[in-house]
Amino acid sequence: MASQGLGDKIENFTKATGIKAAVDGISRVTGVPCGCNKRKSVLNKMFPSKK
């Protein structure tokens, strides 16, 4: 899937560096959702990729 904006680019970076896995693990242990999908959606709308 093509990047829709800044949120997707940040998600790809965090997946590649292992940050996302660490955040997901902490989220599972604490039971507190990280809010990653909402933040990604907002960033994609604010800063869309240029076609």
N, CA, C, O and CB atoms as a CASP TS submission, in Angstrom:
PFRMAT TS
TARGET T0000
AUTHOR 0000-0000-0000
METHOD Language model
MODEL 1
PARENT N/A
ATOM      1  N   MET     1       0.846  -1.180   0.000  1.00  0.00           N
ATOM      2  CA  MET     1       0.000   0.000   0.000  1.00  0.00           C
ATOM      3  C   MET     1       0.889   1.241   0.000  1.00  0.00           C
ATOM      4  O   MET     1       1.873   1.306   0.737  1.00  0.00           O
ATOM      5  CB  MET     1      -0.961  -0.001   1.223  1.00  0.00           C
ATOM      6  N   ALA     2       0.546   2.204  -0.813  1.00  0.00           N
ATOM      7  CA  ALA     2       1.314   3.440  -0.907  1.00  0.00           C
ATOM      8  C   ALA     2       1.066   4.303   0.330  1.00  0.00           C
ATOM      9  O   ALA     2      -0.013   4.274   0.922  1.00  0.00           O
ATOM     10  CB  ALA     2       0.946   4.217  -2.195  1.00  0.00           C
ATOM     11  N   SER     3       2.072   5.056   0.696  1.00  0.00           N
ATOM     12  CA  SER     3       1.963   5.943   1.843  1.00  0.00           C
ATOM     13  C   SER     3       0.933   7.032   1.565  1.00  0.00           C
ATOM     14  O   SER     3       0.981   7.692   0.527  1.00  0.00           O
ATOM     15  CB  SER     3       3.330   6.563   2.182  1.00  0.00           C
ATOM     16  N   GLN     4       0.007   7.214   2.496  1.00  0.00           N
ATOM     17  CA  GLN     4      -1.019   8.234   2.332  1.00  0.00           C
ATOM     18  C   GLN     4      -0.614   9.557   2.957  1.00  0.00           C
ATOM     19  O   GLN     4      -1.238  10.585   2.694  1.00  0.00           O
ATOM     20  CB  GLN     4      -2.318   7.764   2.934  1.00  0.00           C
ATOM     21  N   GLY     5       0.426   9.542   3.780  1.00  0.00           N
ATOM     22  CA  GLY     5       0.854  10.778   4.414  1.00  0.00           C
ATOM     23  C   GLY     5       1.910  10.537   5.472  1.00  0.00           C
ATOM     24  O   GLY     5       2.510   9.465   5.548  1.00  0.00           O
ATOM     25  N   LEU     6       2.125  11.564   6.292  1.00  0.00           N
ATOM     26  CA  LEU     6       3.155  11.519   7.320  1.00  0.00           C
ATOM     27  C   LEU     6       2.919  10.400   8.328  1.00  0.00           C
ATOM     28  O   LEU     6       3.877   9.778   8.786  1.00  0.00           O
ATOM     29  CB  LEU     6       3.223  12.846   8.038  1.00  0.00           C
ATOM     30  N   GLY     7       1.682  10.134   8.677  1.00  0.00           N
ATOM     31  CA  GLY     7       1.374   9.076   9.636  1.00  0.00           C
ATOM     32  C   GLY     7       1.860   7.716   9.162  1.00  0.00           C
ATOM     33  O   GLY     7       2.405   6.944   9.952  1.00  0.00           O
ATOM     34  N   ASP     8       1.670   7.413   7.882  1.00  0.00           N
ATOM     35  CA  ASP     8       2.140   6.148   7.327  1.00  0.00           C
ATOM     36  C   ASP     8       3.663   6.083   7.313  1.00  0.00           C
ATOM     37  O   ASP     8       4.245   5.031   7.575  1.00  0.00           O
ATOM     38  CB  ASP     8       1.593   5.954   5.914  1.00  0.00           C
ATOM     39  N   LYS     9       4.299   7.192   7.011  1.00  0.00           N
ATOM     40  CA  LYS     9       5.764   7.220   6.982  1.00  0.00           C
ATOM     41  C   LYS     9       6.337   6.990   8.377  1.00  0.00           C
ATOM     42  O   LYS     9       7.329   6.277   8.534  1.00  0.00           O
ATOM     43  CB  LYS     9       6.267   8.560   6.416  1.00  0.00           C
ATOM     44  N   ILE    10       5.719   7.589   9.384  1.00  0.00           N
ATOM     45  CA  ILE    10       6.173   7.390  10.764  1.00  0.00           C
ATOM     46  C   ILE    10       5.947   5.939  11.179  1.00  0.00           C
ATOM     47  O   ILE    10       6.806   5.341  11.827  1.00  0.00           O
ATOM     48  CB  ILE    10       5.435   8.354  11.735  1.00  0.00           C
ATOM     49  N   GLU    11       4.803   5.369  10.813  1.00  0.00           N
ATOM     50  CA  GLU    11       4.529   3.978  11.146  1.00  0.00           C
ATOM     51  C   GLU    11       5.565   3.050  10.506  1.00  0.00           C
ATOM     52  O   GLU    11       6.049   2.129  11.165  1.00  0.00           O
ATOM     53  CB  GLU    11       3.115   3.591  10.693  1.00  0.00           C
ATOM     54  N   ASN    12       5.907   3.272   9.255  1.00  0.00           N
ATOM     55  CA  ASN    12       6.914   2.446   8.586  1.00  0.00           C
ATOM     56  C   ASN    12       8.266   2.556   9.289  1.00  0.00           C
ATOM     57  O   ASN    12       8.972   1.558   9.433  1.00  0.00           O
ATOM     58  CB  ASN    12       7.050   2.858   7.110  1.00  0.00           C
ATOM     59  N   PHE    13       8.624   3.752   9.722  1.00  0.00           N
ATOM     60  CA  PHE    13       9.886   3.954  10.431  1.00  0.00           C
ATOM     61  C   PHE    13       9.891   3.214  11.761  1.00  0.00           C
ATOM     62  O   PHE    13      10.871   2.553  12.106  1.00  0.00           O
ATOM     63  CB  PHE    13      10.138   5.445  10.659  1.00  0.00           C
ATOM     64  N   THR    14       8.796   3.325  12.507  1.00  0.00           N
ATOM     65  CA  THR    14       8.752   2.679  13.814  1.00  0.00           C
ATOM     66  C   THR    14       8.726   1.157  13.690  1.00  0.00           C
ATOM     67  O   THR    14       9.257   0.460  14.554  1.00  0.00           O
ATOM     68  CB  THR    14       7.535   3.159  14.595  1.00  0.00           C
ATOM     69  N   LYS    15       8.115   0.634  12.629  1.00  0.00           N
ATOM     70  CA  LYS    15       8.145  -0.812  12.395  1.00  0.00           C
ATOM     71  C   LYS    15       9.565  -1.261  12.079  1.00  0.00           C
ATOM     72  O   LYS    15      10.022  -2.278  12.600  1.00  0.00           O
ATOM     73  CB  LYS    15       7.190  -1.202  11.244  1.00  0.00           C
ATOM     74  N   ALA    16      10.264  -0.515  11.235  1.00  0.00           N
ATOM     75  CA  ALA    16      11.613  -0.888  10.813  1.00  0.00           C
ATOM     76  C   ALA    16      12.610  -0.840  11.965  1.00  0.00           C
ATOM     77  O   ALA    16      13.556  -1.627  11.991  1.00  0.00           O
ATOM     78  CB  ALA    16      12.078   0.024   9.697  1.00  0.00           C
ATOM     79  N   THR    17      12.417   0.062  12.909  1.00  0.00           N
ATOM     80  CA  THR    17      13.364   0.215  14.011  1.00  0.00           C
ATOM     81  C   THR    17      12.995  -0.615  15.238  1.00  0.00           C
ATOM     82  O   THR    17      13.792  -0.719  16.170  1.00  0.00           O
ATOM     83  CB  THR    17      13.458   1.665  14.398  1.00  0.00           C
ATOM     84  N   GLY    18      11.802  -1.206  15.253  1.00  0.00           N
ATOM     85  CA  GLY    18      11.378  -2.017  16.387  1.00  0.00           C
ATOM     86  C   GLY    18      10.651  -1.240  17.459  1.00  0.00           C
ATOM     87  O   GLY    18      10.250  -1.815  18.470  1.00  0.00           O
ATOM     88  N   ILE    19      10.473   0.045  17.265  1.00  0.00           N
ATOM     89  CA  ILE    19       9.777   0.866  18.251  1.00  0.00           C
ATOM     90  C   ILE    19       8.322   0.423  18.382  1.00  0.00           C
ATOM     91  O   ILE    19       7.790   0.346  19.490  1.00  0.00           O
ATOM     92  CB  ILE    19       9.851   2.356  17.865  1.00  0.00           C
ATOM     93  N   LYS    20       7.682   0.133  17.256  1.00  0.00           N
ATOM     94  CA  LYS    20       6.271  -0.264  17.278  1.00  0.00           C
ATOM     95  C   LYS    20       6.080  -1.548  18.081  1.00  0.00           C
ATOM     96  O   LYS    20       5.120  -1.660  18.844  1.00  0.00           O
ATOM     97  CB  LYS    20       5.744  -0.452  15.843  1.00  0.00           C
ATOM     98  N   ALA    21       6.973  -2.510  17.921  1.00  0.00           N
ATOM     99  CA  ALA    21       6.860  -3.762  18.667  1.00  0.00           C
ATOM    100  C   ALA    21       6.992  -3.509  20.166  1.00  0.00           C
ATOM    101  O   ALA    21       6.273  -4.112  20.963  1.00  0.00           O
ATOM    102  CB  ALA    21       7.927  -4.766  18.199  1.00  0.00           C
ATOM    103  N   ALA    22       7.899  -2.631  20.549  1.00  0.00           N
ATOM    104  CA  ALA    22       8.080  -2.301  21.966  1.00  0.00           C
ATOM    105  C   ALA    22       6.842  -1.608  22.522  1.00  0.00           C
ATOM    106  O   ALA    22       6.387  -1.934  23.618  1.00  0.00           O
ATOM    107  CB  ALA    22       9.317  -1.407  22.158  1.00  0.00           C
ATOM    108  N   VAL    23       6.301  -0.666  21.782  1.00  0.00           N
ATOM    109  CA  VAL    23       5.104   0.065  22.231  1.00  0.00           C
ATOM    110  C   VAL    23       3.921  -0.889  22.334  1.00  0.00           C
ATOM    111  O   VAL    23       3.150  -0.819  23.290  1.00  0.00           O
ATOM    112  CB  VAL    23       4.770   1.233  21.262  1.00  0.00           C
ATOM    113  N   ASP    24       3.772  -1.779  21.357  1.00  0.00           N
ATOM    114  CA  ASP    24       2.670  -2.746  21.397  1.00  0.00           C
ATOM    115  C   ASP    24       2.813  -3.673  22.601  1.00  0.00           C
ATOM    116  O   ASP    24       1.819  -4.008  23.244  1.00  0.00           O
ATOM    117  CB  ASP    24       2.623  -3.571  20.093  1.00  0.00           C
ATOM    118  N   GLY    25       4.034  -4.087  22.909  1.00  0.00           N
ATOM    119  CA  GLY    25       4.266  -4.946  24.069  1.00  0.00           C
ATOM    120  C   GLY    25       3.922  -4.249  25.370  1.00  0.00           C
ATOM    121  O   GLY    25       3.272  -4.833  26.238  1.00  0.00           O
ATOM    122  N   ILE    26       4.347  -3.020  25.510  1.00  0.00           N
ATOM    123  CA  ILE    26       4.032  -2.246  26.718  1.00  0.00           C
ATOM    124  C   ILE    26       2.530  -2.019  26.824  1.00  0.00           C
ATOM    125  O   ILE    26       1.960  -2.073  27.913  1.00  0.00           O
ATOM    126  CB  ILE    26       4.778  -0.890  26.710  1.00  0.00           C
ATOM    127  N   SER    27       1.904  -1.767  25.699  1.00  0.00           N
ATOM    128  CA  SER    27       0.466  -1.546  25.674  1.00  0.00           C
ATOM    129  C   SER    27      -0.282  -2.801  26.134  1.00  0.00           C
ATOM    130  O   SER    27      -1.255  -2.709  26.883  1.00  0.00           O
ATOM    131  CB  SER    27       0.012  -1.138  24.264  1.00  0.00           C
ATOM    132  N   ARG    28       0.176  -3.970  25.683  1.00  0.00           N
ATOM    133  CA  ARG    28      -0.459  -5.225  26.108  1.00  0.00           C
ATOM    134  C   ARG    28      -0.294  -5.459  27.604  1.00  0.00           C
ATOM    135  O   ARG    28      -1.232  -5.886  28.276  1.00  0.00           O
ATOM    136  CB  ARG    28       0.127  -6.406  25.334  1.00  0.00           C
ATOM    137  N   VAL    29       0.891  -5.181  28.121  1.00  0.00           N
ATOM    138  CA  VAL    29       1.167  -5.422  29.539  1.00  0.00           C
ATOM    139  C   VAL    29       0.368  -4.474  30.434  1.00  0.00           C
ATOM    140  O   VAL    29      -0.199  -4.891  31.443  1.00  0.00           O
ATOM    141  CB  VAL    29       2.666  -5.268  29.821  1.00  0.00           C
ATOM    142  N   THR    30       0.330  -3.196  30.054  1.00  0.00           N
ATOM    143  CA  THR    30      -0.342  -2.205  30.888  1.00  0.00           C
ATOM    144  C   THR    30      -1.846  -2.151  30.663  1.00  0.00           C
ATOM    145  O   THR    30      -2.592  -1.692  31.529  1.00  0.00           O
ATOM    146  CB  THR    30       0.246  -0.854  30.636  1.00  0.00           C
ATOM    147  N   GLY    31      -2.294  -2.621  29.497  1.00  0.00           N
ATOM    148  CA  GLY    31      -3.714  -2.558  29.176  1.00  0.00           C
ATOM    149  C   GLY    31      -4.162  -1.181  28.706  1.00  0.00           C
ATOM    150  O   GLY    31      -5.359  -0.924  28.577  1.00  0.00           O
ATOM    151  N   VAL    32      -3.202  -0.294  28.448  1.00  0.00           N
ATOM    152  CA  VAL    32      -3.516   1.052  27.982  1.00  0.00           C
ATOM    153  C   VAL    32      -3.235   1.119  26.479  1.00  0.00           C
ATOM    154  O   VAL    32      -2.102   0.898  26.051  1.00  0.00           O
ATOM    155  CB  VAL    32      -2.685   2.132  28.761  1.00  0.00           C
ATOM    156  N   PRO    33      -4.259   1.424  25.676  1.00  0.00           N
ATOM    157  CA  PRO    33      -4.035   1.502  24.236  1.00  0.00           C
ATOM    158  C   PRO    33      -3.099   2.660  23.885  1.00  0.00           C
ATOM    159  O   PRO    33      -3.116   3.706  24.534  1.00  0.00           O
ATOM    160  CB  PRO    33      -5.371   1.659  23.499  1.00  0.00           C
ATOM    161  N   CYS    34      -2.284   2.456  22.850  1.00  0.00           N
ATOM    162  CA  CYS    34      -1.291   3.475  22.494  1.00  0.00           C
ATOM    163  C   CYS    34      -1.891   4.628  21.692  1.00  0.00           C
ATOM    164  O   CYS    34      -1.339   5.729  21.708  1.00  0.00           O
ATOM    165  CB  CYS    34      -0.165   2.842  21.701  1.00  0.00           C
ATOM    166  N   GLY    35      -2.989   4.411  21.002  1.00  0.00           N
ATOM    167  CA  GLY    35      -3.588   5.463  20.192  1.00  0.00           C
ATOM    168  C   GLY    35      -2.883   5.662  18.862  1.00  0.00           C
ATOM    169  O   GLY    35      -3.053   6.696  18.215  1.00  0.00           O
ATOM    170  N   CYS    36      -2.099   4.687  18.454  1.00  0.00           N
ATOM    171  CA  CYS    36      -1.288   4.807  17.238  1.00  0.00           C
ATOM    172  C   CYS    36      -2.140   5.012  15.980  1.00  0.00           C
ATOM    173  O   CYS    36      -1.821   5.858  15.144  1.00  0.00           O
ATOM    174  CB  CYS    36      -0.423   3.567  17.071  1.00  0.00           C
ATOM    175  N   ASN    37      -3.210   4.247  15.848  1.00  0.00           N
ATOM    176  CA  ASN    37      -4.028   4.343  14.627  1.00  0.00           C
ATOM    177  C   ASN    37      -4.713   5.696  14.512  1.00  0.00           C
ATOM    178  O   ASN    37      -4.800   6.253  13.418  1.00  0.00           O
ATOM    179  CB  ASN    37      -5.078   3.235  14.602  1.00  0.00           C
ATOM    180  N   LYS    38      -5.197   6.226  15.621  1.00  0.00           N
ATOM    181  CA  LYS    38      -5.842   7.541  15.580  1.00  0.00           C
ATOM    182  C   LYS    38      -4.823   8.620  15.236  1.00  0.00           C
ATOM    183  O   LYS    38      -5.099   9.503  14.424  1.00  0.00           O
ATOM    184  CB  LYS    38      -6.523   7.858  16.929  1.00  0.00           C
ATOM    185  N   ARG    39      -3.645   8.551  15.854  1.00  0.00           N
ATOM    186  CA  ARG    39      -2.585   9.521  15.598  1.00  0.00           C
ATOM    187  C   ARG    39      -2.144   9.450  14.128  1.00  0.00           C
ATOM    188  O   ARG    39      -1.916  10.477  13.488  1.00  0.00           O
ATOM    189  CB  ARG    39      -1.379   9.268  16.540  1.00  0.00           C
ATOM    190  N   LYS    40      -2.028   8.224  13.607  1.00  0.00           N
ATOM    191  CA  LYS    40      -1.643   8.039  12.209  1.00  0.00           C
ATOM    192  C   LYS    40      -2.670   8.671  11.276  1.00  0.00           C
ATOM    193  O   LYS    40      -2.316   9.351  10.313  1.00  0.00           O
ATOM    194  CB  LYS    40      -1.484   6.547  11.889  1.00  0.00           C
ATOM    195  N   SER    41      -3.946   8.437  11.573  1.00  0.00           N
ATOM    196  CA  SER    41      -5.018   8.987  10.752  1.00  0.00           C
ATOM    197  C   SER    41      -5.006  10.518  10.749  1.00  0.00           C
ATOM    198  O   SER    41      -5.155  11.143   9.699  1.00  0.00           O
ATOM    199  CB  SER    41      -6.366   8.478  11.247  1.00  0.00           C
ATOM    200  N   VAL    42      -4.831  11.111  11.922  1.00  0.00           N
ATOM    201  CA  VAL    42      -4.796  12.574  12.030  1.00  0.00           C
ATOM    202  C   VAL    42      -3.606  13.145  11.251  1.00  0.00           C
ATOM    203  O   VAL    42      -3.746  14.133  10.530  1.00  0.00           O
ATOM    204  CB  VAL    42      -4.718  13.005  13.516  1.00  0.00           C
ATOM    205  N   LEU    43      -2.442  12.519  11.401  1.00  0.00           N
ATOM    206  CA  LEU    43      -1.254  13.003  10.689  1.00  0.00           C
ATOM    207  C   LEU    43      -1.397  12.849   9.179  1.00  0.00           C
ATOM    208  O   LEU    43      -0.940  13.707   8.423  1.00  0.00           O
ATOM    209  CB  LEU    43      -0.013  12.257  11.167  1.00  0.00           C
ATOM    210  N   ASN    44      -2.026  11.766   8.736  1.00  0.00           N
ATOM    211  CA  ASN    44      -2.250  11.581   7.300  1.00  0.00           C
ATOM    212  C   ASN    44      -3.169  12.664   6.740  1.00  0.00           C
ATOM    213  O   ASN    44      -2.965  13.140   5.623  1.00  0.00           O
ATOM    214  CB  ASN    44      -2.846  10.194   7.028  1.00  0.00           C
ATOM    215  N   LYS    45      -4.177  13.049   7.513  1.00  0.00           N
ATOM    216  CA  LYS    45      -5.092  14.098   7.057  1.00  0.00           C
ATOM    217  C   LYS    45      -4.421  15.468   7.071  1.00  0.00           C
ATOM    218  O   LYS    45      -4.653  16.282   6.176  1.00  0.00           O
ATOM    219  CB  LYS    45      -6.346  14.125   7.931  1.00  0.00           C
ATOM    220  N   MET    46      -3.590  15.728   8.082  1.00  0.00           N
ATOM    221  CA  MET    46      -2.928  17.032   8.202  1.00  0.00           C
ATOM    222  C   MET    46      -1.811  17.198   7.179  1.00  0.00           C
ATOM    223  O   MET    46      -1.609  18.285   6.637  1.00  0.00           O
ATOM    224  CB  MET    46      -2.368  17.210   9.608  1.00  0.00           C
ATOM    225  N   PHE    47      -1.081  16.101   6.919  1.00  0.00           N
ATOM    226  CA  PHE    47       0.072  16.145   6.027  1.00  0.00           C
ATOM    227  C   PHE    47       0.013  15.010   5.012  1.00  0.00           C
ATOM    228  O   PHE    47       0.761  14.038   5.124  1.00  0.00           O
ATOM    229  CB  PHE    47       1.376  16.070   6.832  1.00  0.00           C
ATOM    230  N   PRO    48      -0.879  15.126   4.011  1.00  0.00           N
ATOM    231  CA  PRO    48      -1.002  14.054   3.018  1.00  0.00           C
ATOM    232  C   PRO    48       0.208  14.013   2.096  1.00  0.00           C
ATOM    233  O   PRO    48       0.915  15.005   1.921  1.00  0.00           O
ATOM    234  CB  PRO    48      -2.278  14.234   2.195  1.00  0.00           C
ATOM    235  N   SER    49       0.428  12.835   1.511  1.00  0.00           N
ATOM    236  CA  SER    49       1.503  12.692   0.512  1.00  0.00           C
ATOM    237  C   SER    49       1.109  13.393  -0.763  1.00  0.00           C
ATOM    238  O   SER    49      -0.058  13.400  -1.155  1.00  0.00           O
ATOM    239  CB  SER    49       1.811  11.203   0.228  1.00  0.00           C
ATOM    240  N   LYS    50       2.084  13.977  -1.398  1.00  0.00           N
ATOM    241  CA  LYS    50       1.831  14.631  -2.677  1.00  0.00           C
ATOM    242  C   LYS    50       1.854  13.568  -3.766  1.00  0.00           C
ATOM    243  O   LYS    50       2.699  12.673  -3.751  1.00  0.00           O
ATOM    244  CB  LYS    50       2.881  15.755  -2.962  1.00  0.00           C
ATOM    245  N   LYS    51       0.952  13.664  -4.681  1.00  0.00           N
ATOM    246  CA  LYS    51       0.830  12.673  -5.758  1.00  0.00           C
ATOM    247  C   LYS    51       1.790  12.978  -6.877  1.00  0.00           C
ATOM    248  O   LYS    51       1.832  12.252  -7.870  1.00  0.00           O
ATOM    249  CB  LYS    51      -0.595  12.627  -6.298  1.00  0.00           C
TER
END
